C-alpha cells in the first residue's frame, strides 16, 4: 500500500508541476488561484506530506487535471512493478 501511495503522490506532483509550468504560472500564482498556500503547492510538487483531497480538488480543477488519472496511472505502475519481483 505504501508503494501505491508514493506512486500516487509522485504522479500528482508531476502533473501539477507540468501543467503549472506549461501555463507559465509560478507556485505563488497557482496557490492564489486555487486558494491554498505556496508551501502546499511546493509540497505537492515535491511529494512531501499528504495533502487532503479537499486541498487537491481546487488545484486539479484550476489546472484541469484529473486526480482519477493520477491514481489510475499509479495503480497500473505499482501493479506492473509488483509482477517484476
For each residue, the residues with C-beta under 8 A, 3 or more apart:
1: 4 5
2: 5 6
3: 6 7 78 81
4: 1 7 8 74 75 78
5: 1 2 8 9 50
6: 2 3 9 10 47
7: 3 4 10 11 73 74 75 77 78
8: 4 5 11 12 70 71 74
9: 5 6 12 13 44 47 50
10: 6 7 13 14 47 74
11: 7 8 14 15 70 71 73 74 77
12: 8 9 15 16 44 56 67 70
13: 9 10 16 17 44 45 46 47
14: 10 11 17 18
15: 11 12 18 19 63 65 69 70
16: 12 13 19 20 30 41 44 45 59 60 63 65
17: 13 14 20 21 45
18: 14 15 21 22
19: 15 16 22 23 63 64 65
20: 16 17 23 25 27 30 41 45 63
21: 17 18 24 25
22: 18 19
23: 19 20 63
24: 21
25: 20 21 29 30 33
26: 29 30
27: 20 30 31 38 41 42 45
28: 31 32 38
29: 25 26 32 33
30: 16 20 25 26 27 33 34 41 59 62 63
31: 27 28 34 35 36 37 38 40 41
32: 28 29 35
33: 25 29 30 62
34: 30 31 41 58 59 61 62
35: 31 32 58
36: 31 40 41 55 58 59
37: 31 40 41
38: 27 28 31 41 42
39: 42 43
40: 31 36 37 43 44 51 55
41: 16 20 27 30 31 34 36 37 38 44 45 59
42: 27 38 39 45 46 48
43: 39 40 46 48 49 51
44: 9 12 13 16 40 41 47 49 51 56 59
45: 13 16 17 20 27 41 42
46: 13 42 43
47: 6 9 10 13 44
48: 42 43
49: 43 44
50: 5 9
51: 40 43 44 55 56
52: 55 56
53: 56 57 67
54: 57
55: 36 40 51 52 58 59
56: 12 44 51 52 53 59 60 67
57: 53 54 60 61 67
58: 34 35 36 55 61 62
59: 16 30 34 36 41 44 55 56 62 63
60: 16 56 57 63 64 65 66 67
61: 34 57 58 64
62: 30 33 34 58 59
63: 15 16 19 20 23 30 59 60
64: 19 60 61
65: 15 16 19 60 69 70
66: 60 69 70
67: 12 53 56 57 60 70 71
68: 71 72
69: 15 65 66 72 73
70: 8 11 12 15 65 66 67 73 74
71: 8 11 67 68 74 75
72: 68 69 75 76
73: 7 11 69 70 76 77
74: 4 7 8 10 11 70 71 77 78
75: 4 7 71 72 78 79
76: 72 73 79 80
77: 7 11 73 74 80 81
78: 3 4 7 74 75 81 82
79: 75 76 82 83
80: 76 77 83 84
81: 3 77 78 84 85
82: 78 79 85
83: 79 80
84: 80 81
85: 81 82
